[in-house]
Amino acid sequence: MHSFVGNDLNDIYLDTLITCRALCTQPGTSRVGTVYDFGPAYFEFRNPIDQLLTLRNRGFNPYFAIVEAAWILCGKNSLTPLKTMVANFSKYSDDGKTLNGAYGFRMRKYFGQDQLSQSIDLLKADASSRRAVLTLHSPDDLSRTSLDIPCNTTIYLKIRNDKLDITILNRSNDLFLGVPYNVFVFNCIQKYAATALGVDTGVQRHFTDSLHLYQSNIEKVDNIIQTNDRDEILSWKDYPSPQHLYTSLLSENESICESNLNQIQCPYTKEIFTQYFQYKADRDSVDLTQTLPYDKLGLSAKLWSESLNQKAVSSC
C-alpha cells in the first residue's frame, strides 16, 4: 500500500503526483479510457486546517469546491447547484436533474435518516464511542446502472485527544480529478461535526482501494510537477486561513449551495462570490486577481485564474 502522510493537502499532493507519475509504466483499460492503477493507498493529513489546494497549473477551482461542500452539508442531490459552477457536470447525471451518488443526500436522506446528525448526537452522548459510522454506498448500487455510483463509501468519526478525527473509505479515487476536491469537502464535514461537538478538528484520513491516474491527464500532471517550486509552496504557508469563509460555510450552507447572494449574511462570502460571478460573466474585462483577499482562499483562486489564462494562451 502506498502511504502519503503530512500536515495538509499542499504538503503531500505534489509528492503524490511525483511518486505516482514514476509508476506510470503499465497502463490498463477502464470504461472511461486508458488508466494507471496504483492499487491501495493511504492519505493522512495531521493538521487539516486549510485543505484548499494551492499548486500552479492544477486548475483547482475553490469556488466550485466551496459550493460542493455546501451542497453536501445540505444533503442535496439536485444537479443545478453544481451545474451552475461547472456547466458540463450534467455528464454525471442519469436524468439531467439529480446525481445518484450525491454524498450529502446519501449521508442525510437516502437511507431515511440523517446519519450526520445522528453521529453527532452519538458522540455528544459518548465521546469515546467508536460507533459513529456513516454509510454512503447502498447494496442497490451493485445492480444499478448509473453514471454516478459513490466512490467514497464509508465515513468514521471519532474523538481522540479532544479532537475530532475523520476517516473516509474509498473504493476508487482519481488522483488528478478527485483527490483535491475530496480532501476539501470531507474536511468541511469534519469541521461541521467538530463545531457541533465543541471540539477542534483532528486528523483527516483517506483509505482508497484503487488510486489511479488516467492517461488523458498525464500531460497535465507533468506540467504541475515541472512548474511548482517547493520553496514557493513553503512560502505560501504564511497566508492566513479564511476563517470567515469556514464559519459562513458551516452556518449558511443552503444560501451558498444555491448561490443565493442576497441571502448570504457573511460579507466576506458574499463579496468573494459576487466577484466570482462577475468574472465568470466577463473574463475579458474583469481581473479577478486584483480583488482577491490575502488569504489561502485568495491564493487558491489566484492560481486557478492564472491556470485558466495559461490554458487560453496555449490554445491560441
C-alpha positions in Angstrom: 0.0 0.0 0.0 1.2 3.5 -0.9 1.3 5.9 2.1 1.2 9.7 1.8 1.4 11.5 5.2 1.9 15.1 6.0 0.3 18.2 7.7 -2.1 19.2 5.0 -3.1 18.8 1.3 -0.3 21.0 -0.1 2.4 19.2 1.9 1.8 15.9 0.2 -0.2 16.3 -3.0 2.8 17.3 -5.2 4.8 14.4 -3.6 1.9 12.0 -4.5 1.8 13.2 -8.1 5.6 12.8 -8.4 5.5 9.3 -6.9 2.6 8.0 -8.9 3.9 9.6 -12.2 7.0 7.5 -11.8 4.8 4.4 -11.6 3.0 5.0 -14.9 4.7 2.1 -16.7 1.9 -0.5 -17.3 -1.4 1.1 -18.5 -4.7 -0.8 -18.1 -8.1 -0.3 -19.6 -11.3 1.0 -18.0 -14.8 2.0 -19.0 -13.6 5.6 -19.4 -10.2 5.1 -21.0 -6.6 4.1 -20.5 -5.6 4.2 -16.8 -2.7 3.6 -14.5 -3.9 1.8 -11.3 -1.6 2.2 -8.3 -3.6 -0.1 -6.1 -4.4 0.6 -2.4 -3.3 3.9 -0.9 -3.4 5.8 2.4 -3.5 9.5 3.0 -3.1 11.1 6.4 -3.4 14.9 7.0 -2.3 15.6 10.5 -3.1 19.3 10.7 -6.0 19.8 8.2 -6.8 23.5 8.9 -6.9 24.7 5.3 -7.4 22.0 2.7 -7.6 24.4 -0.3 -5.1 23.3 -2.9 -2.5 25.8 -4.0 -0.5 24.4 -6.8 0.3 26.1 -10.1 -1.4 24.8 -13.2 -3.6 22.3 -11.4 -6.8 24.4 -12.2 -8.3 23.7 -8.8 -11.5 25.8 -8.6 -12.0 26.8 -5.0 -15.4 28.3 -5.7 -16.7 25.0 -7.0 -15.2 23.2 -4.0 -17.0 25.6 -1.6 -20.3 25.1 -3.3 -19.9 21.4 -3.5 -19.1 21.3 0.2 -22.2 23.4 1.0 -24.3 21.1 -1.3 -23.1 18.0 0.6 -23.8 19.6 4.0 -27.3 20.5 2.8 -28.0 16.9 1.9 -28.9 17.7 -1.7 -28.8 15.6 -4.8 -30.1 18.2 -7.3 -27.7 18.8 -10.2 -28.4 22.6 -10.6 -26.1 23.9 -7.8 -23.0 22.1 -9.3 -24.0 22.8 -12.9 -24.2 26.5 -12.0 -20.5 26.3 -11.2 -19.4 23.7 -13.8 -21.6 23.6 -16.9 -20.7 20.1 -18.0 -21.4 18.5 -14.7 -24.6 17.0 -16.2 -22.4 14.3 -17.8 -22.6 12.5 -14.4 -26.4 12.7 -14.1 -28.7 9.8 -15.2 -31.8 12.0 -15.6 -30.4 15.5 -16.1 -31.8 16.6 -12.8 -30.1 14.7 -10.0 -26.9 12.9 -9.1 -27.4 9.3 -7.9 -24.3 9.2 -5.8 -24.6 12.6 -4.1 -22.7 12.2 -0.8 -24.8 14.7 1.1 -28.1 13.1 0.1 -26.7 9.6 0.8 -25.4 10.8 4.2 -28.5 12.8 5.3 -31.6 11.5 3.4 -31.1 8.4 1.1 -31.5 5.8 3.9 -34.4 7.6 5.5 -32.3 9.1 8.3 -29.8 11.9 8.9 -26.6 9.9 9.6 -24.5 13.0 10.2 -26.9 14.4 12.9 -27.2 11.0 14.5 -23.4 10.6 14.6 -23.0 14.0 16.2 -25.7 13.1 18.8 -24.0 9.8 19.5 -20.6 11.5 20.1 -22.3 14.1 22.3 -23.7 11.3 24.5 -20.5 9.3 24.5 -17.3 11.0 23.4 -15.5 7.7 23.5 -17.8 5.9 21.1 -16.4 4.1 18.1 -19.8 3.6 16.5 -20.2 6.8 14.5 -20.2 5.2 11.1 -21.8 6.9 8.1 -22.7 4.7 5.1 -22.7 6.2 1.6 -22.8 3.0 -0.5 -26.0 1.0 -0.8 -26.4 -2.7 -1.7 -28.7 -1.4 -4.5 -25.6 0.1 -6.2 -24.4 -3.4 -7.0 -27.2 -3.9 -9.6 -27.9 -0.3 -10.5 -26.8 1.1 -13.9 -25.7 4.6 -13.3 -23.2 7.3 -14.3 -22.7 8.1 -10.6 -22.0 5.4 -8.1 -20.4 6.7 -4.9 -16.6 6.4 -4.9 -16.4 7.2 -1.2 -18.3 4.5 0.6 -17.9 5.0 4.4 -17.1 7.7 6.9 -15.9 7.2 10.5 -16.0 9.9 13.1 -14.0 9.6 16.4 -13.0 11.9 19.1 -9.3 11.4 20.1 -7.3 13.7 22.4 -10.3 16.1 22.5 -10.2 16.5 18.7 -12.5 15.0 16.0 -10.8 12.7 13.6 -12.4 11.7 10.3 -11.6 8.6 8.2 -13.0 8.0 4.7 -13.0 4.7 2.9 -12.9 4.9 -0.9 -13.4 2.2 -3.5 -11.9 4.2 -6.4 -10.0 7.5 -6.4 -8.9 9.6 -9.4 -5.6 11.1 -8.3 -5.9 14.1 -10.7 -9.6 15.0 -10.6 -10.9 13.5 -7.4 -8.3 13.8 -4.6 -8.1 17.6 -4.1 -11.9 18.1 -4.0 -12.5 15.0 -1.9 -10.0 16.2 0.7 -11.5 19.7 0.9 -15.2 18.6 1.1 -14.7 15.9 3.7 -12.6 18.3 5.7 -15.6 20.6 5.7 -17.8 17.8 7.0 -15.2 17.2 9.7 -15.3 20.9 10.6 -19.1 20.9 10.7 -19.2 17.9 13.1 -16.4 19.2 15.2 -18.1 22.6 15.6 -21.3 20.9 16.6 -19.4 18.8 19.2 -17.5 21.8 20.5 -14.1 20.3 19.8 -11.2 21.1 17.4 -10.6 19.2 14.1 -8.1 16.4 14.4 -6.6 14.1 11.8 -8.1 13.5 8.4 -7.5 10.1 6.8 -8.4 8.5 3.5 -8.1 4.8 2.6 -8.6 4.1 -1.1 -8.7 0.6 -2.7 -7.8 2.0 -6.1 -5.7 5.1 -6.5 -5.4 5.8 -10.3 -4.5 8.3 -13.0 -6.0 8.4 -16.4 -3.7 8.7 -19.4 -5.6 11.7 -20.6 -4.3 13.7 -17.6 -0.6 12.6 -17.8 0.4 15.8 -19.6 -1.3 18.0 -17.0 0.4 16.2 -14.2 3.8 16.6 -15.9 3.1 20.3 -16.2 2.2 20.6 -12.5 5.4 18.7 -11.5 7.6 20.9 -13.7 6.1 24.3 -12.8 5.8 24.1 -9.0 8.8 25.1 -6.8 8.9 23.7 -3.3 10.3 26.9 -1.7 7.4 28.8 -3.2 4.9 26.3 -1.9 6.5 26.5 1.6 6.2 30.3 1.5 2.5 30.0 0.9 2.0 28.5 4.3 2.3 32.1 5.7 -1.1 33.0 4.1 -3.8 33.4 6.8 -6.7 31.0 7.0 -10.1 32.2 5.6 -11.9 31.7 8.9 -14.9 33.9 7.9 -15.5 31.6 4.9 -15.5 28.4 7.1 -17.8 30.0 9.6 -20.1 31.0 6.8 -20.0 27.7 5.0 -20.9 25.8 8.2 -23.8 28.1 9.2 -25.3 29.2 5.9 -24.6 26.4 3.5 -28.1 26.5 2.0 -27.6 30.0 0.6 -24.1 29.2 -0.6 -25.2 26.0 -2.2 -27.9 27.8 -4.2 -25.6 30.7 -5.0 -28.2 33.0 -3.4 -26.1 36.1 -2.9 -28.9 38.2 -1.5 -29.4 35.6 1.4 -25.7 35.2 2.3 -25.1 37.1 5.5 -21.3 36.9 5.8 -19.8 40.0 4.0 -16.7 38.0 3.1 -18.5 35.2 1.5 -20.9 37.4 -0.3 -18.1 39.5 -1.7 -16.0 36.6 -3.0 -18.9 35.0 -4.8 -20.0 38.4 -6.2 -16.6 38.8 -7.7 -16.6 35.2 -9.0 -19.8 35.6 -10.9 -18.7 38.9 -12.3 -15.5 37.2 -13.5 -17.4 34.3 -14.9 -19.8 36.6 -16.8 -17.0 38.6 -18.4 -13.5 37.2 -18.0 -12.0 39.6 -20.6 -12.8 42.8 -18.6 -12.7 41.5 -15.0 -9.3 40.9 -13.4 -10.2 38.7 -10.5 -6.6 38.7 -9.2 -6.9 42.4 -8.3 -9.8 41.9 -5.8 -9.0 38.7 -4.1 -8.4 38.6 -0.3 -4.9 38.0 1.1 -5.5 34.5 2.5 -5.5 30.8 1.5 -8.7 31.2 -0.5 -7.4 34.2 -2.3 -4.2 32.4 -3.2 -6.1 29.3 -4.4 -8.4 31.4 -6.6 -5.5 33.4 -8.0 -3.7 30.2 -9.1 -7.0 28.9 -10.6 -7.5 32.1 -12.6 -3.9 32.1 -13.8 -4.2 28.5 -14.9 -7.3 29.4 -17.0 -5.3 32.3 -18.6 -2.4 29.9 -19.3 -4.8 27.5 -20.9 -6.3 30.2 -23.1 -2.8 31.3 -24.2 -1.7 27.8 -25.1 -4.8 27.2 -27.1 -4.3 30.3 -29.3 
